[in-house]
Amino acid sequence: MLLVIAVVASVAIAEAAPHAAVDHPAARALLVLLGMAATPSAALVIARQVAGRLRSEPEQRQGRLRRFASLQRGHAVGWLVVALGSLHWSGWPQLVRYNWGLARVVVLDDLLILAVVLAPMILSWAAFYEVDRALLEIAGQAPKRRAQLAHVAFHFRYHLGVLIAPVLLVAAIDDLLDLAPGEISRGATLAIWAAVISSIAIGFPLLLARVWQTEPLPEGPLRERLVERARSWRIAARDILVWRTGDRVVNAAIAGFVPGLRYVLLTDALLARFDDDQIEAILAHEAAHVRRRHLGARALALGSPLVLALAAGAAMSAPLFAGGGAAAARPPALPEEVWIPLAMLIYAAIPFARFARLLEMEADLAACDALAGSGLSAGGRSGIEPQIALAGAGGRPCPPSTERVVAVLERLAAVAGTPRDRASWLHPSIAQRVAHLQAAEEDWEYQRRFFRRLEWIRRFLLTACAGSVMYLFWAS
């Protein structure tokens, strides 16, 4: 989330900067370099302190690692503040584009602007490897040759690889539109961007499969079982891939809107620590995301604020609102480089996160259905209440079998070393998910209220997004 906010905020700062050269370019460049050096220097201090305590007190390993995770989160926030602050106050975008004359060079100016934000984080990953080295020494293992480079390369591919490619594509399209002869109408511009964004969304799984280190799941009983299960749950996927993470990540995912460009991804650490029955249960959860159309729901939740903001901006610039005393009386707005990342952070941290967690809970329920043999419903007429298929005699539901899903959730927490009551950005805590499943098993009305709540949220997002898009095309 912070990386996305950092990239968007960098673009906002660059676009809001005056289109003119700045004075004292050498001093400003030095200021930027000092800001870029601050973050990895802090990371090196943190890593050496933690590594030293791990070596001196190996019996306190778990507590030290939890403390290290907290320090890394604080470091990430500090990196964001320092990077965006130095980018804004130094006038770096103006220096790159107008002092150096790169404003009309496609993509290169964007790369140099983003380097101020991203290079310190990449160097910080190299510094944090000191903790990994200490853990290997405690375990009696020697670090592999070029292990630090492999550590940085993994984090770059995992965190930045799938982010930078779409960002650079968007930057290239934007630069080319600026360089195009003549004026492009608003409607044509919207159509072009709709095509670009749609292409990125549809082709994103291909990018994942190539940027992340993946390979097909080997032939054998597990692959045959998963393929058969996916077929029975009507989940069309191009392939089942093993995602090589160097045993760092315990996770699974299904990526792709289009069946022919959809992949099932299982990490190496997941395959090593879970048996075939447990992996089948994990696949049921991931398949539920597809059958319940969660990929589209998340995209809708992410896109709705953007199109609403565009529609609001178009409406406020209409003759009814433009000019006049009312406009003159408005208080001065916050600069874009402040309110855009701030609004993104608030939206991503609260409304979007809460919606994403509800989708995870829905996928848990649907996985229970699938493992109980009732299949994975895509929803009825209104797209709600897939558990209706479990209704028994007299209209009373037969409770879904939750034991397998609960056991896998508890195992995930144990393997990942995550506290049972700690939620992540997009996932509820294990305690919340287990309590949700147990409540749904005991109370049919709880299920009904849950699905109706989700359905109303979906309808609101769809209506808001569709209405805004229609208004934008009408206003153009």
BANU-363743 format. One record per residue (C-alpha): residue number from 1; residue in one letter; x, y, z. Coordinates in steps of 0.001 Angstrom, whole numbers, plus 500000, padded with zeros to 6 digits. Example, Ala and Ser with C-alpha at 12.3 -4.5 7.8 and 13.67 -1.06 7.14 Angstrom:
# BANU-363743
{atom 1; "A"; {512300; 495500; 507800}}
{atom 2; "S"; {513670; 498940; 507140}}
END
This chain:
# BANU-363743
{atom 1; "M"; {500000; 500000; 500000}}
{atom 2; "L"; {502774; 502455; 500915}}
{atom 3; "L"; {504591; 501756; 497645}}
{atom 4; "V"; {501462; 502504; 495618}}
{atom 5; "I"; {500865; 505697; 497603}}
{atom 6; "A"; {504510; 506693; 497149}}
{atom 7; "V"; {504334; 506255; 493371}}
{atom 8; "V"; {501007; 508103; 493029}}
{atom 9; "A"; {502180; 510911; 495301}}
{atom 10; "S"; {505409; 511232; 493304}}
{atom 11; "V"; {503401; 511622; 490114}}
{atom 12; "A"; {501131; 514189; 491806}}
{atom 13; "I"; {504110; 516214; 493050}}
{atom 14; "A"; {505725; 516135; 489604}}
{atom 15; "E"; {502550; 517181; 487799}}
{atom 16; "A"; {501795; 519974; 490284}}
{atom 17; "A"; {505303; 521456; 490018}}
{atom 18; "P"; {505654; 524696; 488004}}
{atom 19; "H"; {506766; 524260; 484404}}
{atom 20; "A"; {509965; 526238; 484858}}
{atom 21; "A"; {513602; 525734; 485776}}
{atom 22; "V"; {514750; 526269; 489370}}
{atom 23; "D"; {517668; 528226; 490750}}
{atom 24; "H"; {520654; 526706; 492606}}
{atom 25; "P"; {520340; 523327; 490857}}
{atom 26; "A"; {523550; 521915; 492383}}
{atom 27; "A"; {522402; 522668; 495943}}
{atom 28; "R"; {519005; 521140; 495236}}
{atom 29; "A"; {520555; 517992; 493802}}
{atom 30; "L"; {522740; 517693; 496910}}
{atom 31; "L"; {519647; 518038; 499100}}
{atom 32; "V"; {518001; 515185; 497204}}
{atom 33; "L"; {521057; 512948; 497580}}
{atom 34; "L"; {521169; 513589; 501329}}
{atom 35; "G"; {517492; 512698; 501618}}
{atom 36; "M"; {518053; 509525; 499603}}
{atom 37; "A"; {520941; 508523; 501877}}
{atom 38; "A"; {518971; 509010; 505110}}
{atom 39; "T"; {516581; 506072; 504680}}
{atom 40; "P"; {519094; 503281; 503924}}
{atom 41; "S"; {521379; 504652; 506649}}
{atom 42; "A"; {518561; 504276; 509186}}
{atom 43; "A"; {517866; 500768; 507840}}
{atom 44; "L"; {521512; 499814; 508334}}
{atom 45; "V"; {521466; 501030; 511940}}
{atom 46; "I"; {518269; 499067; 512664}}
{atom 47; "A"; {519538; 495910; 510957}}
{atom 48; "R"; {522899; 495894; 512746}}
{atom 49; "Q"; {521277; 496505; 516111}}
{atom 50; "V"; {518761; 493679; 515640}}
{atom 51; "A"; {521362; 491311; 514166}}
{atom 52; "G"; {523706; 491939; 517083}}
{atom 53; "R"; {521014; 491145; 519631}}
{atom 54; "L"; {520005; 488013; 517719}}
{atom 55; "R"; {523592; 486755; 517798}}
{atom 56; "S"; {524022; 487542; 521503}}
{atom 57; "E"; {520586; 486258; 522597}}
{atom 58; "P"; {519460; 483590; 520101}}
{atom 59; "E"; {516945; 482217; 522604}}
{atom 60; "Q"; {514989; 485514; 522279}}
{atom 61; "R"; {514690; 485082; 518515}}
{atom 62; "Q"; {510902; 485304; 518170}}
{atom 63; "G"; {510607; 488420; 520301}}
{atom 64; "R"; {513491; 490088; 518476}}
{atom 65; "L"; {511953; 489326; 515082}}
{atom 66; "R"; {508590; 490756; 516131}}
{atom 67; "R"; {510394; 493891; 517271}}
{atom 68; "F"; {512267; 493963; 513968}}
{atom 69; "A"; {508973; 493770; 512034}}
{atom 70; "S"; {507663; 496753; 514020}}
{atom 71; "L"; {510851; 498721; 513314}}
{atom 72; "Q"; {510539; 497913; 509604}}
{atom 73; "R"; {506994; 499278; 509534}}
{atom 74; "G"; {508132; 502473; 511244}}
{atom 75; "H"; {511070; 502709; 508842}}
{atom 76; "A"; {508679; 502387; 505866}}
{atom 77; "V"; {506574; 505293; 507118}}
{atom 78; "G"; {509702; 507369; 507698}}
{atom 79; "W"; {510935; 506516; 504192}}
{atom 80; "L"; {507670; 507728; 502686}}
{atom 81; "V"; {507760; 511035; 504578}}
{atom 82; "V"; {511442; 511755; 503844}}
{atom 83; "A"; {511240; 510714; 500189}}
{atom 84; "L"; {508130; 512738; 499353}}
{atom 85; "G"; {509343; 515689; 501425}}
{atom 86; "S"; {512704; 515853; 499658}}
{atom 87; "L"; {510977; 515396; 496289}}
{atom 88; "H"; {508642; 518309; 496961}}
{atom 89; "W"; {510887; 520819; 498731}}
{atom 90; "S"; {513894; 520305; 496475}}
{atom 91; "G"; {512020; 521039; 493253}}
{atom 92; "W"; {513497; 517829; 491833}}
{atom 93; "P"; {510827; 517375; 489110}}
{atom 94; "Q"; {511570; 520869; 487769}}
{atom 95; "L"; {515301; 520199; 487963}}
{atom 96; "V"; {514945; 517000; 485918}}
{atom 97; "R"; {512461; 518278; 483373}}
{atom 98; "Y"; {513486; 521900; 482815}}
{atom 99; "N"; {517023; 522455; 484132}}
{atom 100; "W"; {518202; 519264; 482456}}
{atom 101; "G"; {515828; 519566; 479506}}
{atom 102; "L"; {514210; 516130; 479852}}
{atom 103; "A"; {510571; 517264; 479894}}
{atom 104; "R"; {509899; 515960; 476374}}
{atom 105; "V"; {511913; 512739; 476696}}
{atom 106; "V"; {509506; 509829; 476971}}
{atom 107; "V"; {509644; 508002; 480351}}
{atom 108; "L"; {513230; 508988; 481264}}
{atom 109; "D"; {512116; 512005; 483306}}
{atom 110; "D"; {509573; 509851; 485144}}
{atom 111; "L"; {512238; 507261; 485960}}
{atom 112; "L"; {514541; 509893; 487439}}
{atom 113; "I"; {511714; 511389; 489498}}
{atom 114; "L"; {510655; 507964; 490832}}
{atom 115; "A"; {514291; 507092; 491630}}
{atom 116; "V"; {514249; 509609; 494488}}
{atom 117; "V"; {511473; 507578; 496133}}
{atom 118; "L"; {512325; 504012; 495121}}
{atom 119; "A"; {516138; 503896; 495266}}
{atom 120; "P"; {516269; 504475; 499062}}
{atom 121; "M"; {513875; 501580; 499626}}
{atom 122; "I"; {515926; 499258; 497391}}
{atom 123; "L"; {519084; 500171; 499314}}
{atom 124; "S"; {517189; 499604; 502571}}
{atom 125; "W"; {516378; 496037; 501491}}
{atom 126; "A"; {520111; 495482; 501040}}
{atom 127; "A"; {520748; 496830; 504550}}
{atom 128; "F"; {518043; 494684; 506144}}
{atom 129; "Y"; {519720; 491541; 504778}}
{atom 130; "E"; {522062; 491755; 507785}}
{atom 131; "V"; {519247; 490271; 509884}}
{atom 132; "D"; {518859; 487345; 507476}}
{atom 133; "R"; {522592; 486778; 507653}}
{atom 134; "A"; {522443; 486642; 511453}}
{atom 135; "L"; {519608; 484100; 511340}}
{atom 136; "L"; {521623; 481878; 509017}}
{atom 137; "E"; {524612; 482062; 511372}}
{atom 138; "I"; {522428; 481128; 514341}}
{atom 139; "A"; {521143; 478124; 512386}}
{atom 140; "G"; {524731; 477086; 511611}}
{atom 141; "Q"; {524419; 477802; 507886}}
{atom 142; "A"; {526737; 479812; 505693}}
{atom 143; "P"; {525133; 482454; 503451}}
{atom 144; "K"; {525104; 481483; 499810}}
{atom 145; "R"; {527237; 483343; 497312}}
{atom 146; "R"; {525629; 486645; 496321}}
{atom 147; "A"; {522864; 486013; 498854}}
{atom 148; "Q"; {522432; 489722; 499547}}
{atom 149; "L"; {521960; 490426; 495845}}
{atom 150; "A"; {519399; 487613; 495611}}
{atom 151; "H"; {517608; 489061; 498656}}
{atom 152; "V"; {517327; 492488; 497019}}
{atom 153; "A"; {516331; 490981; 493664}}
{atom 154; "F"; {513509; 489022; 495288}}
{atom 155; "H"; {512090; 492077; 497031}}
{atom 156; "F"; {512421; 494137; 493864}}
{atom 157; "R"; {510520; 491563; 491820}}
{atom 158; "Y"; {507965; 490903; 494550}}
{atom 159; "H"; {507206; 494495; 495559}}
{atom 160; "L"; {508240; 496667; 492633}}
{atom 161; "G"; {508365; 494502; 489525}}
{atom 162; "V"; {504602; 494218; 489136}}
{atom 163; "L"; {504128; 497893; 490037}}
{atom 164; "I"; {506797; 499622; 487973}}
{atom 165; "A"; {505929; 498059; 484604}}
{atom 166; "P"; {502300; 499334; 484557}}
{atom 167; "V"; {503400; 502723; 485938}}
{atom 168; "L"; {506000; 503165; 483202}}
{atom 169; "L"; {503482; 502102; 480557}}
{atom 170; "V"; {501016; 504705; 481815}}
{atom 171; "A"; {503791; 507324; 481895}}
{atom 172; "A"; {504788; 506476; 478320}}
{atom 173; "I"; {501183; 506768; 477084}}
{atom 174; "D"; {500805; 510081; 478911}}
{atom 175; "D"; {504016; 511433; 477373}}
{atom 176; "L"; {502975; 510324; 473901}}
{atom 177; "L"; {499577; 511983; 474284}}
{atom 178; "D"; {501316; 515222; 475274}}
{atom 179; "L"; {503565; 514981; 472213}}
{atom 180; "A"; {500713; 514157; 469817}}
{atom 181; "P"; {500078; 516854; 467185}}
{atom 182; "G"; {496775; 518680; 467591}}
{atom 183; "E"; {494345; 518595; 470476}}
{atom 184; "I"; {492724; 515315; 471557}}
{atom 185; "S"; {489118; 515587; 472731}}
{atom 186; "R"; {488176; 514694; 476288}}
{atom 187; "G"; {486052; 511778; 475092}}
{atom 188; "A"; {488906; 510330; 473016}}
{atom 189; "T"; {491300; 510735; 475938}}
{atom 190; "L"; {488911; 508893; 478258}}
{atom 191; "A"; {488501; 506102; 475687}}
{atom 192; "I"; {492276; 505735; 475316}}
{atom 193; "W"; {492810; 505544; 479062}}
{atom 194; "A"; {489938; 503085; 479467}}
{atom 195; "A"; {491590; 500837; 476856}}
{atom 196; "V"; {495015; 501147; 478526}}
{atom 197; "I"; {493708; 500374; 482013}}
{atom 198; "S"; {491610; 497462; 480738}}
{atom 199; "S"; {494621; 496010; 478920}}
{atom 200; "I"; {496750; 496275; 482069}}
{atom 201; "A"; {494063; 494606; 484188}}
{atom 202; "I"; {493519; 491748; 481727}}
{atom 203; "G"; {497200; 491144; 481019}}
{atom 204; "F"; {498380; 491539; 484625}}
{atom 205; "P"; {498565; 487749; 485324}}
{atom 206; "L"; {501038; 487359; 482439}}
{atom 207; "L"; {503184; 490019; 484081}}
{atom 208; "L"; {502972; 488231; 487437}}
{atom 209; "A"; {503989; 484908; 485929}}
{atom 210; "R"; {507056; 486455; 484318}}
{atom 211; "V"; {508216; 488998; 486886}}
{atom 212; "W"; {507738; 486650; 489816}}
{atom 213; "Q"; {509822; 483495; 489572}}
{atom 214; "T"; {507257; 480845; 488673}}
{atom 215; "E"; {507150; 477415; 487066}}
{atom 216; "P"; {504356; 474890; 486431}}
{atom 217; "L"; {503398; 472624; 489331}}
{atom 218; "P"; {505019; 469252; 488529}}
{atom 219; "E"; {502864; 466392; 487337}}
{atom 220; "G"; {501721; 464124; 490139}}
{atom 221; "P"; {498855; 463327; 492509}}
{atom 222; "L"; {498620; 466896; 493893}}
{atom 223; "R"; {498404; 468500; 490460}}
{atom 224; "E"; {495826; 465959; 489297}}
{atom 225; "R"; {493774; 466546; 492426}}
{atom 226; "L"; {493867; 470332; 492133}}
{atom 227; "V"; {493057; 470269; 488413}}
{atom 228; "E"; {490076; 468021; 489067}}
{atom 229; "R"; {488874; 470209; 491921}}
{atom 230; "A"; {489213; 473359; 489836}}
{atom 231; "R"; {487204; 471697; 487072}}
{atom 232; "S"; {484462; 470612; 489460}}
{atom 233; "W"; {484298; 474156; 490888}}
{atom 234; "R"; {484219; 475579; 487340}}
{atom 235; "I"; {487437; 477539; 487743}}
{atom 236; "A"; {489097; 477781; 484337}}
{atom 237; "A"; {492811; 478528; 484711}}
{atom 238; "R"; {495639; 478575; 482223}}
{atom 239; "D"; {498001; 476766; 484592}}
{atom 240; "I"; {498877; 475998; 488204}}
{atom 241; "L"; {502220; 477614; 489030}}
{atom 242; "V"; {504750; 477227; 491812}}
{atom 243; "W"; {505967; 480636; 492909}}
{atom 244; "R"; {509623; 480375; 494006}}
{atom 245; "T"; {510172; 482722; 496952}}
{atom 246; "G"; {513205; 481108; 498545}}
{atom 247; "D"; {510927; 479793; 501303}}
{atom 248; "R"; {510066; 483393; 502313}}
{atom 249; "V"; {506335; 483598; 501573}}
{atom 250; "V"; {503478; 481287; 502599}}
{atom 251; "N"; {500646; 482208; 500278}}
{atom 252; "A"; {498344; 481214; 497426}}
{atom 253; "A"; {496423; 483241; 494883}}
{atom 254; "I"; {494359; 483067; 491721}}
{atom 255; "A"; {495110; 485964; 489377}}
{atom 256; "G"; {493198; 486914; 486258}}
{atom 257; "F"; {489832; 488180; 485075}}
{atom 258; "V"; {489891; 486174; 481820}}
{atom 259; "P"; {489983; 482337; 482074}}
{atom 260; "G"; {492603; 482042; 479323}}
{atom 261; "L"; {494853; 484464; 481212}}
{atom 262; "R"; {494218; 483174; 484734}}
{atom 263; "Y"; {496814; 481440; 486906}}
{atom 264; "V"; {496720; 479602; 490204}}
{atom 265; "L"; {499852; 480454; 492204}}
{atom 266; "L"; {501155; 478410; 495156}}
{atom 267; "T"; {504357; 479450; 496900}}
{atom 268; "D"; {507176; 477019; 497555}}
{atom 269; "A"; {506861; 477556; 501324}}
{atom 270; "L"; {503140; 476729; 501190}}
{atom 271; "L"; {503763; 473463; 499330}}
{atom 272; "A"; {506514; 472529; 501788}}
{atom 273; "R"; {504469; 473102; 504959}}
{atom 274; "F"; {500953; 471965; 504059}}
{atom 275; "D"; {499669; 468546; 503061}}
{atom 276; "D"; {497490; 467846; 500032}}
{atom 277; "D"; {494209; 468072; 501973}}
{atom 278; "Q"; {495154; 471459; 503370}}
{atom 279; "I"; {496259; 472770; 499974}}
{atom 280; "E"; {492919; 471641; 498541}}
{atom 281; "A"; {491141; 473690; 501226}}
{atom 282; "I"; {493328; 476695; 500400}}
{atom 283; "L"; {492465; 476283; 496716}}
{atom 284; "A"; {488765; 476245; 497651}}
{atom 285; "H"; {489194; 479626; 499329}}
{atom 286; "E"; {491047; 481097; 496352}}
{atom 287; "A"; {488547; 479609; 493906}}
{atom 288; "A"; {485758; 481249; 495890}}
{atom 289; "H"; {487307; 484623; 495124}}
{atom 290; "V"; {486847; 483870; 491428}}
{atom 291; "R"; {483358; 482380; 491622}}
{atom 292; "R"; {482133; 485229; 493825}}
{atom 293; "R"; {483729; 487759; 491437}}
{atom 294; "H"; {485954; 489306; 494076}}
{atom 295; "L"; {488602; 490418; 491569}}
{atom 296; "G"; {486038; 492635; 489887}}
{atom 297; "A"; {484672; 493811; 493221}}
{atom 298; "R"; {488125; 494914; 494371}}
{atom 299; "A"; {488808; 496655; 491062}}
{atom 300; "L"; {485453; 498402; 491372}}
{atom 301; "A"; {486230; 499479; 494925}}
{atom 302; "L"; {489606; 500836; 493813}}
{atom 303; "G"; {488296; 502583; 490706}}
{atom 304; "S"; {485121; 504111; 492108}}
{atom 305; "P"; {486811; 506926; 494105}}
{atom 306; "L"; {488880; 507868; 491054}}
{atom 307; "V"; {485955; 508176; 488643}}
{atom 308; "L"; {483878; 509896; 491337}}
{atom 309; "A"; {486662; 512461; 491795}}
{atom 310; "L"; {486922; 512986; 488036}}
{atom 311; "A"; {483158; 513406; 487740}}
{atom 312; "A"; {483097; 515828; 490678}}
{atom 313; "G"; {485908; 517836; 489105}}
{atom 314; "A"; {484064; 517971; 485799}}
{atom 315; "A"; {480865; 519048; 487556}}
{atom 316; "M"; {482612; 521785; 489539}}
{atom 317; "S"; {484134; 523184; 486339}}
{atom 318; "A"; {480729; 523361; 484650}}
{atom 319; "P"; {479200; 526831; 484081}}
{atom 320; "L"; {476790; 526326; 486967}}
{atom 321; "F"; {479686; 526190; 489440}}
{atom 322; "A"; {482504; 528003; 487673}}
{atom 323; "G"; {483389; 531594; 488513}}
{atom 324; "G"; {481293; 533993; 490526}}
{atom 325; "G"; {481418; 535077; 494100}}
{atom 326; "A"; {480747; 531596; 495450}}
{atom 327; "A"; {483872; 530271; 493792}}
{atom 328; "A"; {485902; 533241; 494969}}
{atom 329; "A"; {484693; 532700; 498518}}
{atom 330; "R"; {485900; 529109; 498668}}
{atom 331; "P"; {488862; 528487; 500969}}
{atom 332; "P"; {492120; 527693; 499179}}
{atom 333; "A"; {492413; 523978; 498424}}
{atom 334; "L"; {495251; 521832; 499671}}
{atom 335; "P"; {497928; 521249; 497026}}
{atom 336; "E"; {497507; 518029; 495044}}
{atom 337; "E"; {500729; 516566; 496376}}
{atom 338; "V"; {499202; 516709; 499876}}
{atom 339; "W"; {495556; 515782; 499493}}
{atom 340; "I"; {495925; 513040; 496846}}
{atom 341; "P"; {498216; 510737; 498895}}
{atom 342; "L"; {496384; 511664; 502089}}
{atom 343; "A"; {493010; 510774; 500571}}
{atom 344; "M"; {494453; 507547; 499136}}
{atom 345; "L"; {495909; 506565; 502491}}
{atom 346; "I"; {492649; 507194; 504352}}
{atom 347; "Y"; {490539; 505392; 501754}}
{atom 348; "A"; {492899; 502415; 501470}}
{atom 349; "A"; {493366; 502078; 505225}}
{atom 350; "I"; {489685; 502258; 506216}}
{atom 351; "P"; {486865; 501794; 503647}}
{atom 352; "F"; {488764; 499667; 501123}}
{atom 353; "A"; {490449; 497558; 503803}}
{atom 354; "R"; {487112; 496859; 505518}}
{atom 355; "F"; {485516; 495844; 502218}}
{atom 356; "A"; {488456; 493578; 501317}}
{atom 357; "R"; {488218; 491856; 504707}}
{atom 358; "L"; {484508; 491199; 504168}}
{atom 359; "L"; {485390; 489544; 500856}}
{atom 360; "E"; {487876; 487284; 502639}}
{atom 361; "M"; {485169; 486232; 505080}}
{atom 362; "E"; {482805; 485537; 502192}}
{atom 363; "A"; {485466; 483387; 500517}}
{atom 364; "D"; {485886; 481407; 503755}}
{atom 365; "L"; {482172; 480623; 503822}}
{atom 366; "A"; {482111; 479655; 500151}}
{atom 367; "A"; {485148; 477405; 500696}}
{atom 368; "C"; {483238; 475578; 503426}}
{atom 369; "D"; {480432; 475017; 500938}}
{atom 370; "A"; {482803; 473652; 498324}}
{atom 371; "L"; {484562; 471287; 500716}}
{atom 372; "A"; {481194; 470077; 502005}}
{atom 373; "G"; {480371; 468987; 498460}}
{atom 374; "S"; {477805; 471642; 497578}}
{atom 375; "G"; {480053; 473395; 495062}}
{atom 376; "L"; {481037; 477004; 494673}}
{atom 377; "S"; {478052; 479133; 493842}}
{atom 378; "A"; {478426; 482319; 491868}}
{atom 379; "G"; {475315; 483620; 493570}}
{atom 380; "G"; {471672; 483600; 492653}}
{atom 381; "R"; {469610; 486281; 490920}}
{atom 382; "S"; {470975; 488987; 493178}}
{atom 383; "G"; {474389; 487414; 493702}}
{atom 384; "I"; {473873; 486724; 497409}}
{atom 385; "E"; {473578; 483831; 499835}}
{atom 386; "P"; {475525; 480973; 498206}}
{atom 387; "Q"; {474833; 478898; 501334}}
{atom 388; "I"; {471144; 478562; 500355}}
{atom 389; "A"; {472227; 475409; 498556}}
{atom 390; "L"; {472769; 473861; 501987}}
{atom 391; "A"; {469182; 474369; 503166}}
{atom 392; "G"; {467749; 471187; 504590}}
{atom 393; "A"; {464287; 469899; 505412}}
{atom 394; "G"; {461831; 472389; 506878}}
{atom 395; "G"; {463856; 475320; 505523}}
{atom 396; "R"; {466542; 474984; 508199}}
{atom 397; "P"; {470085; 475087; 506798}}
{atom 398; "C"; {472519; 472238; 507212}}
{atom 399; "P"; {475570; 473960; 508769}}
{atom 400; "P"; {478645; 473970; 506490}}
{atom 401; "S"; {481569; 471867; 507603}}
{atom 402; "T"; {484033; 474434; 508935}}
{atom 403; "E"; {486600; 472194; 510601}}
{atom 404; "R"; {488962; 471919; 507631}}
{atom 405; "V"; {488936; 475630; 506880}}
{atom 406; "V"; {489413; 476563; 510543}}
{atom 407; "A"; {492306; 474101; 510855}}
{atom 408; "V"; {494019; 475570; 507783}}
{atom 409; "L"; {493552; 479128; 509069}}
{atom 410; "E"; {495101; 478214; 512417}}
{atom 411; "R"; {497965; 476474; 510647}}
{atom 412; "L"; {498580; 479530; 508464}}
{atom 413; "A"; {498942; 481699; 511559}}
{atom 414; "A"; {501318; 479204; 513175}}
{atom 415; "V"; {503509; 478775; 510082}}
{atom 416; "A"; {503704; 482503; 509346}}
{atom 417; "G"; {504361; 483334; 513003}}
{atom 418; "T"; {501513; 485854; 512938}}
{atom 419; "P"; {499654; 486620; 516180}}
{atom 420; "R"; {496199; 485102; 516004}}
{atom 421; "D"; {494462; 488394; 516778}}
{atom 422; "R"; {496432; 490604; 514355}}
{atom 423; "A"; {494715; 491689; 511138}}
{atom 424; "S"; {496603; 492726; 508034}}
{atom 425; "W"; {495678; 495406; 505533}}
{atom 426; "L"; {493413; 493198; 503386}}
{atom 427; "H"; {492806; 490221; 505685}}
{atom 428; "P"; {490948; 489945; 508992}}
{atom 429; "S"; {492770; 488338; 511885}}
{atom 430; "I"; {492621; 484564; 512177}}
{atom 431; "A"; {490548; 484980; 515344}}
{atom 432; "Q"; {487991; 487105; 513449}}
{atom 433; "R"; {487778; 484643; 510561}}
{atom 434; "V"; {487305; 481655; 512829}}
{atom 435; "A"; {484643; 483461; 514878}}
{atom 436; "H"; {482874; 484443; 511653}}
{atom 437; "L"; {482747; 480850; 510436}}
{atom 438; "Q"; {481497; 479584; 513773}}
{atom 439; "A"; {478780; 482262; 513939}}
{atom 440; "A"; {477682; 481450; 510393}}
{atom 441; "E"; {477511; 477750; 511231}}
{atom 442; "E"; {475318; 478365; 514261}}
{atom 443; "D"; {473042; 481125; 512952}}
{atom 444; "W"; {471496; 481108; 509485}}
{atom 445; "E"; {470230; 484670; 509945}}
{atom 446; "Y"; {473812; 485794; 510563}}
{atom 447; "Q"; {474721; 484465; 507119}}
{atom 448; "R"; {471747; 486146; 505500}}
{atom 449; "R"; {472559; 489532; 507053}}
{atom 450; "F"; {476206; 489183; 506067}}
{atom 451; "F"; {475484; 488470; 502406}}
{atom 452; "R"; {472863; 491181; 502128}}
{atom 453; "R"; {475309; 493707; 503577}}
{atom 454; "L"; {477901; 492745; 500985}}
{atom 455; "E"; {475352; 492926; 498197}}
{atom 456; "W"; {474321; 496466; 499124}}
{atom 457; "I"; {477986; 497551; 499118}}
{atom 458; "R"; {478496; 496020; 495672}}
{atom 459; "R"; {475402; 497737; 494293}}
{atom 460; "F"; {476468; 501090; 495692}}
{atom 461; "L"; {479941; 500826; 494159}}
{atom 462; "L"; {478586; 499718; 490793}}
{atom 463; "T"; {475996; 502507; 490699}}
{atom 464; "A"; {478492; 505180; 491729}}
{atom 465; "C"; {481098; 504035; 489213}}
{atom 466; "A"; {478701; 503566; 486294}}
{atom 467; "G"; {476972; 506894; 486953}}
{atom 468; "S"; {480283; 508758; 487130}}
{atom 469; "V"; {481572; 507211; 483891}}
{atom 470; "M"; {478317; 508069; 482075}}
{atom 471; "Y"; {478496; 511651; 483334}}
{atom 472; "L"; {482129; 512006; 482221}}
{atom 473; "F"; {481311; 510865; 478672}}
{atom 474; "W"; {478233; 513110; 478613}}
{atom 475; "A"; {480209; 516104; 479883}}
{atom 476; "S"; {482940; 515550; 477289}}
END
